[in-house]
Amino acid sequence: MSKFIKNLITPNDLSLDQLNDLISLAQDIVKNPELFFKSAEGKVLASLFYEPSTRTKFSFDTAMLRLGGSVIGFSDPSTSSTAKGETIADSAKTVSQYADIIVVRHPKEGTALLMSKHADCPVINAGDGGHQHPTQTLTDLLTINSCLGRLENLTVGVCGDLMFGRTIHSLVTCMSRFSNINFVFISPKELTMPEYVKETVTKNGKTYVETNNLEKAIPKLDILYMSRVQRERFVSEEEYMRLKDYFVLTSEKMSLAKKDMIVMHPLPRVNEIAVEVDSDPRAKYFEQVKYGMYVRMALILKMLELK
Ligand code: CP
């Protein structure tokens, strides 16, 4: 049997077989979580969050605790020796003397990759700036497979801040490897998809259309993946204020969608999905949160090669 990956920096570090294995293990955990409660006993996860998080941090921490392991780390780097000028390389080397696996989120693109080059244990990217967020993609794949029963033959609309949205970059580059996927990129012209993502889609033989009209796009979609316009990625507050409410998904717009379309969102949401949509059975974003914990349990087991 081939070894699982050492580090997870982008979703493309995982082959399609490895992705399918992970989703399958996560689905086993969803069905019988108690069978896995002692699987990581004695193991330690370090969760290093240099940028705010609710879901990613708590889901990783909870995943490790539910596997019987322990968690160390910080969610405020000013309480660590980073505040005294320690480099990322030295922090990675140091923390890996204590922990069996490191999860890192950082506002700068490339930090997880840098850490992986210096740590003596596996490193998982929990979001690096506007670049990638691979474990959100695993969460999304488990959600799609659980709700729609397939990861193929889908029209996927991604909507909002496509330029800086790392969850969207990861999802689109990863899903473009599955069969018969079409994309609809829905954004204001100021926040269109980066060229490297579009090139990956084309290289993988898939098609995309670009539009700024959500109402026109929605009837064709199997999945509508909404995203927040991210204040923290804008240089100009004025530009953020102008674009932040460009798309708002309402019940009226949902009435244009297929009866079995699902709505996803990595969260946090600001205004882009009206609260009235939460009670629509097609709204899956809070189920998605729970799937995030289960798929991270599966990922920890695979990366630590635990039964
Ligand atoms: N989806 C996601 O990354 O959420 P957090 O920023 O709360 O971790």
Residues whose N, C-alpha, C, O or C-beta is under 5 A from the ligand:
A	BS01	CP	P52 S53 T54 R55 T56 K57 P266 L267 P268
